[in-house]
Each structure stands twice: as structure tokens, then as C-alpha cells.
Amino acid sequence: MPVRSACRSTCSPPAAGRLLLAAIVGADRIAAEPVAADQLVKLCGRLPLAVRIAGNRLVSRPQWSVGWLVDLLHDQRRRLTVLTAGDLGVRSAFEVSYRQLDPMTARVFRRASLIPGTDFEPALVAAVAGTAEETAAAALEELVEAGVLLTLGDRYQFHDLVRLYAQERLDAEEQQVCRTEAHDQMVGWLLRRTRQAGLMFEPVACRVDSPFDDDRAAAYWLDRESGNWLAALRDAARRGRHADVVAVTRDLHWYSDANSHRHSWDEIFSLGVAAARAAGSPRDEAVLLNFLGWARYFCRDRNTDGLAALDRALELARLIGDRREEAWALTYTAAIFIRIGSGVLAVDHCRRAVGLFREIGYALGEHGAASVQGGALAALGRFAEAADLHRDVLAFYGRGSGLSRTGAVVARAGAMMSLGADLAGMGQWRAAADEYADARRLFHSCGATFSEANAIHRYGLALRALGEVDAAAEALGAALALYTALSCPWWEAQTLYALAALAGSAAGGAADARRLRERALDRCGELDAPEVRTLRATLRRELAGF
């Protein structure tokens, strides 16, 4: 059976594969192990041919459980061999069409199996195959016609079993030195392209010779290619390519600022810190420790771990006399102090940071620290002073800060959020709601999803204070959906608690309020921070009173 007929029907849903398996093996046997049956269909890549072979194996071996065959198929090295029954085999079906490919298309087929992500673009295939992008694109289309690859718009994807076959052919037909060279070409290309994309977000960056038209095009590439560039970064870290890891992680900083919850920044910047340390570069280590501290507290709500990284960053910055990194460490530390209820310390840290940034003439850092200082003042109840600071910061971003287009939008929206919080603190709820609404639109325009969720959340709280209950519930529900999609348990918990308060105030809403509080308590999980402990205690107390 040629590849085309073996693979064309791979898009059948899991239920169809389970029904096919039950028709071969018997409904009772499949019903006895439903989870294992679904795993078996998945391991067969939902290929009808593979499912039939797996079913035949079970029929001819009644002593095997479905789970036993699943365990056998988990070993990728044996999967194609296991999926053989007599003259019928997945490998032999692929073999027929593979032998009909021209040499370059066959090379593209083999080399593409080295790509770590689930899907890929022609440019990456060209890098790993060592050919022109146009040649790679033509080969990929031929492979789609042969039924070997799936198309996802302008990207391509292997069937799982076909990828295993391609890896077999690569190992059999190309020497180790060639495979290593192809892998290294791919990793090097990904690291270079990731740096080029990250640099598009740098303030006053030089964008000459960049393959990206602007920062939004760069963000689009980074988002879609994340499974590949992150794998390349991990590979470079494992193989001791310290300079490359440091360069990539440093160049991703401003992108991370606008896309805070889209990628695993704590892991990424941890790799950078380790590489800087291994390379003996305390300056790079201080920079990346600051990034790591931010990622831990802001992206993961791990305040204690964030402080540990920032303490080390501050120590290193002072040791080497880097006032800029010293100021950033003070600023990020102040942000955590606000979270844990140490507003006085936060104000002191920010004042020192503002002074350092001013001394070195770094206006962007100065206004960043001033914004955090305003947050510290608000935490102390000094809302009018905070609002004055945040209006100055907003005016600075309006004048032009040198940030990329996306960075400038995010910064302006962030200043609006801070001003909104100050106005809310003064009881000016309508004005606060307007600031949050404006910030929401800006965050949405540049794809800053977490910040958009936060703006909607605060907008909902403002509407609740204004007595607009239905609109508040709608906004909070929208915020919850975004937080859930991003897996932000602490913010989910806060939103659920706010929704519970709304439900509890409605006639007959006690049951819904209890359910929402239970969900909020679950989302608090094992997070350990003062605000989390406070909410957890409040939820337990309120649930006990029902």
C-alpha cells in the first residue's frame, strides 16, 4: 500500500479510531480498557492502517491486554516493527512511496525529522536540508501530494509514524557526521533567527538586514516557531554553547516584556544565567538574573524565588560597578515588596533606582522605576502622589521613549493601569474604569494577553463598585477565560472570588457563590505568598460559614 493511501485518512477523530479498533478486537475488550484504547489509537497516529494492524495483533494474542500493547508502542525505536502483522506493515507502506521520491525530496523528508517542534516552515527545512528555501518549499509540497505531510496553512507537519520512518531512513542512509552537521545547521539557524526577532523589540534598535519588517512580524514568528527555537536554545545549553545562549536570552528581553505569559520565561532566563556563569561573565549574569527575578515574580507569582535572584543580581551589579543593573535590581525588588506588603521599603528602593538611572542618563529606566514608585505610594494609601507620578510617566511614553511600536503601546497601557489603580484608590471609579478600558484596547491591539486580562479584571471591579452588576460579571467572566487559557492560577483565584461576591449578592445565588469560592480555593493551590495566604484563609472562613 503506498504512502498516499496509507496516510490520506489520518484526520479521522479519535472516536472513529476507537470504533475501528472495537470492530476488530471486540467491543467488550475495548470497553474494559477505554483509556488504553484511546492511547493506542493516538500512538497509531490515527492511521486506519496502523489501527488495523494493532487490532490484528490483539486478536492473534488474546492474552495481551490493550495496555500491554500500548506499553510496547511507547518505545519509539520498536513502534514501526510492532505495527507489522504478516505481510501487512506500516513501514512497508511508507517504503513504497519513499522509493519513488527524487533525491532532493527524499533528503528533505529525512532531514525534516530532525526538527524538534510539531510543525515547521520551509525556511527551517531549508536550513536543516542545506538547500535553498524555494527548493525546500517545492519538496514539501511534493511530500504533501504523496500524503506524507500535513499542511497547516503555510506550515507543515509530520504524521507521528511517518516521522519515525523518516528518522529510520536518516539513520540508515546518512552518516553520523552528516546528521550532526544538519542538526547543527538547524540549531544555528534557529538561534540566529530568534536573536533577529528579539532585536526588533529593542529600544532604538538597529533593524538593518533583519528578515522581519517590524516587531509584530517578529512576534508572529516567535510565537509560531516557539517549539523549535526553545528546543534549539535547550540544545545549545546542553552542549555548552554559552555565548549563544547568553546572546539569545538577552536579546529576547524586550519581547518577553510584551509577551509575559506566552512562554516559559523562568526557564529561558535560567538557561541564560547558567550560561553567563559558566562563561565567567558577571555582567551578563547580573542582567539575566534581573530578567529571571522578573520572570519568577511577575510570570509565576514566585515572590521568594524572585527576591533570591534579584538579591544576587544586586550583589553582582555592585561588585562590578554596573549602576544600570543595580537600578533595575532595586526596581524589580521594589515591585515584589509591594506585593508582599512592604510599601515603605519599596518606596526607598525606587527612589534609589530613580537616582541611579538619572545619574547615568537612562530616561527609560528612570520612568520605569518612577512607575513602580507610584505603585508603592498607592500601596501606602498615598494615591494623589501616586497619580501625579503616573501621569508624568504616561506623558513620557506619549512623547516618544524610543521603544518599539509594541513596547511603546504596552508601556502606555501599563501606565494607564497604574493611574486607574490610583483613581480607584481615591474612589473615582468611573475615571478608573475609563483608564482600564483604554488600557484593555491597547493591550489587545498588540496581543499582550495577560495584561489585557488584568485590564478587564480591574475594569470589572470598577464596574462592581459603580453598582453595574451585570456588566461587572460579564467583564470578570471574560478576564477569567483569558487567565485560564494562560494558566494563571493566582489571578484565576482572585477573579473567581470577585465573581463569588457578585453571585452572593444576587437573590438565590448562594449555591453559585459557594461553587465559585470552592474553585477559587482550589486555584490557590500551593502558592505561597502573603496575599495568597490571606485569600485562602478568607475563602476557608467563608465556606465554613455556609
C-alpha positions as CSV (number, residue, x, y, z in Angstrom):
1,M,0.0,0.0,0.0
2,P,1.6,3.4,-1.0
3,V,2.1,6.2,1.5
4,R,-0.7,8.2,-0.2
5,S,-3.4,5.6,0.6
6,A,-1.9,4.8,4.0
7,C,-1.9,8.3,5.2
8,R,-4.7,10.3,3.5
9,S,-7.3,9.5,6.1
10,T,-5.2,10.4,9.2
11,C,-7.5,13.2,10.2
12,S,-10.2,10.9,11.4
13,P,-11.2,11.8,15.0
14,P,-10.1,9.6,18.0
15,A,-13.7,8.2,18.3
16,A,-13.5,6.8,14.8
17,G,-10.2,5.0,15.6
18,R,-11.7,3.6,18.7
19,L,-14.7,2.3,16.8
20,L,-12.5,0.7,14.2
21,L,-10.5,-1.0,17.0
22,A,-13.6,-2.2,18.6
23,A,-14.9,-3.7,15.3
24,I,-11.6,-5.7,15.0
25,V,-11.0,-6.7,18.7
26,G,-14.4,-6.7,20.1
27,A,-16.4,-4.0,21.9
28,D,-16.2,-5.7,25.3
29,R,-12.4,-5.9,25.2
30,I,-12.1,-2.2,24.3
31,A,-14.8,-1.1,26.8
32,A,-12.8,-2.8,29.5
33,E,-9.8,-0.5,28.8
34,P,-11.1,2.7,27.3
35,V,-8.2,4.9,28.3
36,A,-5.7,2.4,27.0
37,A,-7.7,2.1,23.8
38,D,-7.6,5.9,23.2
39,Q,-3.8,5.9,23.8
40,L,-3.4,3.0,21.3
41,V,-5.3,5.0,18.6
42,K,-3.1,8.0,19.4
43,L,0.1,6.0,19.2
44,C,-1.1,4.7,15.8
45,G,-1.2,8.3,14.7
46,R,-4.9,7.7,13.9
47,L,-3.8,5.9,10.7
48,P,-6.5,3.4,9.8
49,L,-3.8,1.0,8.5
50,A,-1.9,1.2,11.8
51,V,-5.1,0.8,13.9
52,R,-6.0,-2.3,11.9
53,I,-2.6,-3.8,12.4
54,A,-2.7,-3.1,16.1
55,G,-6.2,-4.7,16.3
56,N,-5.0,-7.7,14.5
57,R,-2.1,-8.1,16.9
58,L,-4.5,-8.1,19.8
59,V,-6.9,-10.6,18.1
60,S,-4.0,-13.0,17.5
61,R,-2.8,-12.6,21.1
62,P,-5.8,-12.8,23.3
63,Q,-3.6,-13.0,26.4
64,W,-2.4,-9.4,25.7
65,S,-4.2,-6.5,27.3
66,V,-4.7,-3.3,25.3
67,G,-2.4,-1.6,27.9
68,W,0.3,-4.2,27.2
69,L,0.4,-3.2,23.5
70,V,0.3,0.5,24.4
71,D,3.5,-0.1,26.6
72,L,5.2,-1.8,23.6
73,L,4.3,1.1,21.3
74,H,5.6,3.7,23.7
75,D,9.2,2.6,22.7
76,Q,9.6,4.7,19.5
77,R,12.5,2.5,18.4
78,R,10.2,-0.5,18.1
79,R,6.9,1.1,17.1
80,L,7.1,0.5,13.4
81,T,8.3,-3.1,13.9
82,V,5.4,-3.8,16.4
83,L,3.0,-2.4,13.9
84,T,3.6,-5.3,11.5
85,A,1.3,-8.2,11.0
86,G,2.4,-10.8,8.4
87,D,3.0,-9.0,5.1
88,L,1.0,-6.0,6.3
89,G,3.1,-3.3,7.9
90,V,3.2,0.5,8.3
91,R,6.9,0.6,7.4
92,S,6.4,-1.3,4.2
93,A,3.5,1.0,3.2
94,F,5.8,4.1,3.7
95,E,8.7,2.3,1.9
96,V,6.8,2.0,-1.4
97,S,6.3,5.8,-1.8
98,Y,9.6,6.8,-0.3
99,R,11.4,4.9,-3.1
100,Q,9.5,7.0,-5.7
101,L,10.8,10.3,-4.3
102,D,13.5,12.2,-6.2
103,P,16.8,12.5,-4.3
104,M,16.3,16.1,-3.1
105,T,12.8,15.4,-1.9
106,A,13.9,12.3,-0.1
107,R,16.7,14.3,1.6
108,V,14.2,16.9,2.7
109,F,11.9,14.2,4.0
110,R,14.8,12.6,6.0
111,R,16.3,15.8,7.3
112,A,12.9,17.3,8.4
113,S,12.7,14.6,11.0
114,L,15.4,16.4,12.9
115,I,13.1,19.4,13.6
116,P,12.0,19.2,17.2
117,G,8.7,21.0,17.0
118,T,5.4,19.6,15.9
119,D,5.3,21.9,12.8
120,F,7.7,23.9,10.7
121,E,8.1,26.4,7.9
122,P,10.0,26.0,4.6
123,A,12.8,28.3,5.7
124,L,13.7,26.0,8.7
125,V,13.5,22.9,6.4
126,A,15.9,24.6,4.0
127,A,18.4,25.2,6.9
128,V,18.3,21.6,8.0
129,A,18.4,20.2,4.5
130,G,21.2,22.5,3.4
131,T,19.3,23.8,0.3
132,A,17.5,27.0,-0.9
133,E,14.2,27.9,0.6
134,E,12.4,27.6,-2.8
135,T,13.8,24.1,-3.3
136,A,12.7,23.1,0.2
137,A,9.2,24.5,-0.4
138,A,8.8,22.6,-3.6
139,A,9.9,19.4,-1.9
140,L,7.5,19.9,0.9
141,E,4.6,20.4,-1.5
142,E,5.6,17.1,-3.2
143,L,5.6,15.3,0.1
144,V,2.1,16.7,0.8
145,E,0.9,15.4,-2.5
146,A,2.4,12.0,-1.5
147,G,0.3,12.1,1.6
148,V,3.4,12.1,3.9
149,L,3.0,15.6,5.3
150,L,0.0,17.6,6.5
151,T,-0.3,21.3,5.7
152,L,-1.3,23.8,8.3
153,G,-1.7,27.0,6.3
154,D,1.9,27.9,5.3
155,R,3.4,25.3,7.7
156,Y,3.9,21.6,7.6
157,Q,3.6,18.7,10.0
158,F,4.6,15.0,10.1
159,H,2.3,12.2,10.9
160,D,3.8,10.7,14.1
161,L,4.5,7.3,12.5
162,V,5.9,8.9,9.3
163,R,8.3,11.0,11.4
164,L,9.6,7.7,12.9
165,Y,10.1,6.3,9.4
166,A,11.9,9.4,8.3
167,Q,14.2,9.1,11.3
168,E,14.9,5.5,10.4
169,R,15.8,6.4,6.8
170,L,18.0,9.3,8.1
171,D,19.9,6.9,10.3
172,A,20.2,4.3,7.6
173,E,21.2,6.5,4.7
174,E,23.3,9.3,6.1
175,Q,26.5,9.1,8.1
176,Q,26.6,10.4,11.7
177,V,28.8,13.3,10.7
178,C,26.2,14.4,8.1
179,R,23.4,14.1,10.6
180,T,25.3,16.1,13.2
181,E,26.1,18.8,10.6
182,A,22.5,19.0,9.6
183,H,21.4,19.3,13.3
184,D,23.9,22.0,14.0
185,Q,22.9,23.9,10.9
186,M,19.3,23.8,12.1
187,V,20.1,24.9,15.7
188,G,22.4,27.7,14.5
189,W,19.8,29.0,12.1
190,L,17.1,29.0,14.8
191,L,19.3,30.8,17.3
192,R,20.2,33.5,14.7
193,R,16.7,34.0,13.6
194,T,15.5,34.1,17.3
195,R,18.0,36.8,18.0
196,Q,17.0,38.8,14.9
197,A,13.4,38.6,16.0
198,G,14.1,39.6,19.6
199,L,16.2,42.6,18.5
200,M,13.1,44.0,16.7
201,F,11.8,44.8,20.2
202,E,14.9,46.6,21.5
203,P,14.5,50.4,22.2
204,V,16.1,52.3,19.3
205,A,17.2,49.0,17.8
206,C,19.1,48.8,14.5
207,R,16.9,46.8,12.2
208,V,19.1,46.8,9.1
209,D,19.3,43.5,7.3
210,S,16.6,42.0,9.5
211,P,14.3,39.4,7.9
212,F,11.4,41.0,9.7
213,D,9.6,44.1,8.6
214,D,8.6,45.2,12.1
215,D,8.2,43.9,15.7
216,R,4.8,42.5,15.1
217,A,6.1,40.3,12.3
218,A,8.9,39.2,14.6
219,A,6.4,38.4,17.4
220,Y,4.4,36.3,14.9
221,W,7.4,34.3,14.0
222,L,8.5,33.8,17.7
223,D,5.0,32.7,18.7
224,R,4.6,30.2,15.8
225,E,8.2,28.9,16.0
226,S,8.4,28.7,19.8
227,G,8.5,24.9,19.9
228,N,11.6,24.9,17.6
229,W,13.6,27.9,18.9
230,L,13.1,26.9,22.6
231,A,14.3,23.4,21.7
232,A,17.3,24.8,20.0
233,L,18.1,27.0,23.0
234,R,17.9,24.0,25.3
235,D,20.2,22.0,22.9
236,A,22.7,24.9,22.9
237,A,22.7,25.0,26.7
238,R,23.2,21.2,26.9
239,R,26.2,21.4,24.5
240,G,27.9,24.2,26.3
241,R,27.3,26.9,23.7
242,H,27.3,29.5,26.4
243,A,27.9,32.6,24.3
244,D,25.0,31.7,22.0
245,V,22.6,31.1,25.0
246,V,23.6,34.4,26.6
247,A,23.1,36.3,23.4
248,V,19.7,34.8,22.6
249,T,18.3,35.2,26.1
250,R,19.5,38.8,26.4
251,D,18.0,39.6,23.0
252,L,14.6,38.2,24.0
253,H,14.2,40.6,27.0
254,W,12.1,43.3,25.4
255,Y,10.0,40.7,23.6
256,S,9.3,39.0,26.9
257,D,8.2,42.3,28.4
258,A,5.4,42.5,25.9
259,N,4.6,38.8,26.0
260,S,5.0,38.0,29.6
261,H,2.9,34.9,30.0
262,R,3.2,33.4,26.5
263,H,6.5,31.4,27.0
264,S,8.3,29.8,29.9
265,W,10.5,32.8,30.7
266,D,11.7,31.5,34.0
267,E,13.2,28.5,32.2
268,I,14.6,30.6,29.4
269,F,16.3,33.2,31.6
270,S,17.5,30.4,34.0
271,L,19.4,28.9,31.0
272,G,20.8,32.4,30.3
273,V,22.0,32.8,33.9
274,A,23.7,29.4,33.9
275,A,25.4,30.1,30.6
276,A,26.7,33.5,31.8
277,R,28.0,32.0,34.9
278,A,29.7,29.1,33.0
279,A,31.2,31.7,30.6
280,G,32.6,33.7,33.5
281,S,30.7,36.9,32.6
282,P,29.3,38.6,35.8
283,R,27.9,41.5,33.8
284,D,25.7,39.2,31.7
285,E,24.9,37.2,34.7
286,A,23.6,40.3,36.5
287,V,21.5,41.3,33.6
288,L,20.0,37.8,33.2
289,L,19.4,37.5,37.0
290,N,17.3,40.6,36.8
291,F,15.3,39.1,33.9
292,L,15.0,35.9,35.9
293,G,13.8,37.7,39.0
294,W,11.1,39.4,36.9
295,A,10.0,36.2,35.4
296,R,9.7,34.4,38.7
297,Y,7.6,37.0,40.4
298,F,5.7,38.5,37.5
299,C,5.1,35.5,35.4
300,R,5.0,32.7,38.0
301,D,4.0,34.5,41.2
302,R,7.0,33.1,43.0
303,N,8.0,36.1,45.0
304,T,10.5,34.5,47.3
305,D,12.4,32.9,44.4
306,G,12.3,36.2,42.6
307,L,13.8,38.0,45.5
308,A,16.6,35.4,45.7
309,A,17.6,36.1,42.0
310,L,17.4,39.8,42.4
311,D,19.5,39.8,45.6
312,R,22.2,38.1,43.6
313,A,21.8,40.5,40.7
314,L,22.2,43.4,43.1
315,E,25.2,41.9,44.7
316,L,26.9,41.3,41.3
317,A,26.0,44.7,39.9
318,R,27.5,46.5,42.9
319,L,30.6,44.3,42.7
320,I,31.3,45.2,39.1
321,G,30.1,48.8,39.4
322,D,27.2,48.4,36.9
323,R,24.8,51.1,38.1
324,R,22.2,50.4,35.4
325,E,21.7,46.7,36.6
326,E,21.9,47.9,40.2
327,A,19.0,50.2,39.5
328,W,17.0,47.5,37.7
329,A,17.6,45.1,40.6
330,L,16.3,47.7,43.0
331,T,13.2,48.4,40.8
332,Y,12.2,44.8,40.4
333,T,12.8,44.2,44.1
334,A,10.5,47.1,44.9
335,A,7.8,45.6,42.8
336,I,8.0,42.4,44.9
337,F,8.0,44.4,48.1
338,I,4.7,46.0,47.0
339,R,3.2,42.5,46.5
340,I,4.3,41.3,50.0
341,G,3.1,44.4,51.8
342,S,6.4,46.2,52.3
343,G,5.5,49.5,50.8
344,V,8.0,51.7,52.8
345,L,10.9,49.5,51.6
346,A,9.6,49.7,48.1
347,V,9.5,53.5,48.1
348,D,13.0,53.6,49.3
349,H,14.3,51.2,46.7
350,C,12.6,53.1,43.9
351,R,14.0,56.4,45.0
352,R,17.5,55.0,44.9
353,A,16.8,53.4,41.5
354,V,15.4,56.6,40.0
355,G,18.5,58.4,41.3
356,L,20.9,55.9,39.7
357,F,19.0,55.9,36.4
358,R,19.1,59.7,36.4
359,E,22.8,59.8,37.1
360,I,23.6,57.6,34.0
361,G,21.1,59.5,31.8
362,Y,18.8,56.5,31.2
363,A,15.3,58.1,31.0
364,L,13.5,54.8,30.1
365,G,14.8,53.2,33.3
366,E,14.1,56.3,35.3
367,H,10.4,56.4,34.3
368,G,10.1,52.6,34.8
369,A,11.3,53.0,38.4
370,A,9.1,56.0,38.9
371,S,6.1,54.0,37.8
372,V,6.9,51.3,40.4
373,Q,7.5,54.1,43.0
374,G,3.9,55.3,42.2
375,G,2.7,51.8,42.9
376,A,4.5,51.7,46.2
377,L,2.9,55.1,47.2
378,A,-0.5,53.8,46.3
379,A,0.1,50.7,48.4
380,L,0.7,53.1,51.3
381,G,-2.6,54.9,50.6
382,R,-0.9,58.0,49.1
383,F,-3.0,57.9,46.0
384,A,-2.8,61.5,44.9
385,E,1.1,61.4,44.9
386,A,1.0,58.2,43.0
387,A,-1.4,59.6,40.4
388,D,1.0,62.6,39.8
389,L,3.9,60.2,39.2
390,H,1.9,58.0,36.9
391,R,0.6,61.0,34.9
392,D,4.3,62.1,34.4
393,V,5.2,58.5,33.3
394,L,2.3,58.4,30.9
395,A,3.3,61.8,29.4
396,F,6.9,60.5,29.0
397,Y,5.6,57.5,26.9
398,G,3.4,59.8,24.9
399,R,6.4,62.0,24.0
400,G,8.3,59.0,22.5
401,S,10.5,56.8,24.5
402,G,12.4,55.0,21.8
403,L,10.6,51.8,22.5
404,S,9.5,49.5,19.7
405,R,5.9,50.1,18.5
406,T,4.7,47.2,20.6
407,G,6.8,48.1,23.6
408,A,5.5,51.7,23.5
409,V,1.9,50.5,23.4
410,V,2.5,48.1,26.3
411,A,4.3,50.8,28.3
412,R,1.5,53.4,27.8
413,A,-1.2,50.9,28.7
414,G,0.7,49.9,31.8
415,A,0.9,53.5,32.9
416,M,-2.9,53.8,32.3
417,M,-3.4,50.7,34.5
418,S,-1.4,52.3,37.3
419,L,-3.2,55.6,37.0
420,G,-6.5,53.7,37.1
421,A,-5.5,52.0,40.3
422,D,-4.7,55.4,41.8
423,L,-8.1,56.8,40.8
424,A,-9.8,53.7,42.2
425,G,-8.0,54.2,45.5
426,M,-9.4,57.8,45.6
427,G,-12.9,56.4,44.9
428,Q,-13.0,57.9,41.4
429,W,-14.4,54.7,40.0
430,R,-15.8,56.0,36.7
431,A,-12.4,57.6,35.8
432,A,-10.7,54.4,36.9
433,A,-13.0,52.3,34.7
434,D,-12.2,54.6,31.7
435,E,-8.4,54.1,32.2
436,Y,-8.8,50.4,32.4
437,A,-11.0,50.3,29.3
438,D,-8.4,52.3,27.3
439,A,-5.6,50.1,28.6
440,R,-7.6,47.0,27.6
441,R,-7.9,48.1,24.0
442,L,-4.2,48.9,23.8
443,F,-3.1,45.6,25.2
444,H,-5.5,43.7,22.9
445,S,-4.1,45.6,19.9
446,C,-0.6,44.2,20.4
447,G,-1.5,40.7,21.7
448,A,-0.4,41.3,25.3
449,T,-3.0,38.8,26.5
450,F,-2.1,38.6,30.2
451,S,-2.1,42.3,30.6
452,E,-5.4,42.5,28.6
453,A,-6.9,40.0,31.1
454,N,-5.7,42.1,34.0
455,A,-7.2,45.3,32.5
456,I,-10.6,43.5,32.0
457,H,-10.4,42.2,35.6
458,R,-9.8,45.6,37.1
459,Y,-12.5,47.1,34.8
460,G,-14.9,44.6,36.2
461,L,-14.0,45.5,39.7
462,A,-14.6,49.2,38.9
463,L,-18.0,48.4,37.4
464,R,-18.9,46.4,40.5
465,A,-18.0,49.4,42.7
466,L,-20.3,51.5,40.5
467,G,-23.1,49.1,41.0
468,E,-23.2,47.9,37.4
469,V,-23.5,44.2,38.5
470,D,-24.3,42.5,35.2
471,A,-21.6,44.4,33.2
472,A,-19.1,43.6,36.1
473,A,-20.0,39.9,35.9
474,E,-19.5,39.9,32.1
475,A,-16.1,41.6,32.4
476,L,-14.9,39.3,35.2
477,G,-16.0,36.3,33.2
478,A,-14.0,37.4,30.2
479,A,-11.0,38.0,32.4
480,L,-11.3,34.5,33.9
481,A,-11.4,32.9,30.5
482,L,-8.1,34.6,29.5
483,Y,-6.4,33.8,32.8
484,T,-7.5,30.2,32.4
485,A,-6.2,29.9,28.9
486,L,-2.8,31.3,30.1
487,S,-2.8,29.1,33.3
488,C,-2.5,31.9,35.8
489,P,-3.9,30.2,39.0
490,W,-3.4,33.2,41.3
491,W,-5.3,35.5,39.0
492,E,-7.9,32.9,38.4
493,A,-8.5,32.6,42.1
494,Q,-8.9,36.4,42.6
495,T,-11.3,36.6,39.7
496,L,-13.4,33.7,40.9
497,Y,-13.6,35.3,44.4
498,A,-14.8,38.5,42.8
499,L,-17.4,36.6,40.9
500,A,-18.5,34.8,44.0
501,A,-19.1,38.1,45.7
502,L,-21.3,39.1,42.9
503,A,-23.2,35.8,42.9
504,G,-23.7,36.0,46.7
505,S,-25.3,39.4,46.4
506,A,-28.0,38.1,44.0
507,A,-31.2,36.5,45.1
508,G,-30.8,32.7,45.1
509,G,-27.1,33.0,44.3
510,A,-25.8,31.3,47.4
511,A,-25.1,27.9,45.7
512,D,-23.3,29.6,42.8
513,A,-21.3,31.7,45.3
514,R,-20.2,28.6,47.2
515,R,-19.2,26.8,44.0
516,L,-17.1,29.8,42.9
517,R,-15.4,30.1,46.3
518,E,-14.5,26.3,46.1
519,R,-13.0,26.8,42.7
520,A,-11.0,29.9,43.9
521,L,-9.7,27.9,46.9
522,D,-8.6,25.1,44.5
523,R,-6.7,27.6,42.3
524,C,-4.9,29.0,45.3
525,G,-3.2,25.6,45.4
526,E,0.2,25.5,47.0
527,L,1.1,29.1,46.1
528,D,3.0,30.7,49.0
529,A,2.7,34.5,49.3
530,P,1.1,36.8,51.9
531,E,-1.8,37.8,49.6
532,V,-2.4,34.1,48.6
533,R,-2.4,33.0,52.3
534,T,-4.9,35.8,53.1
535,L,-7.3,34.9,50.4
536,R,-7.0,31.2,51.2
537,A,-7.9,31.9,54.9
538,T,-10.8,34.1,53.8
539,L,-12.2,31.5,51.5
540,R,-12.0,28.8,54.1
541,R,-13.7,31.0,56.7
542,E,-16.5,32.0,54.3
543,L,-17.0,28.4,53.1
544,A,-17.2,27.2,56.7
545,G,-20.0,29.8,57.3
546,F,-22.2,28.4,54.6
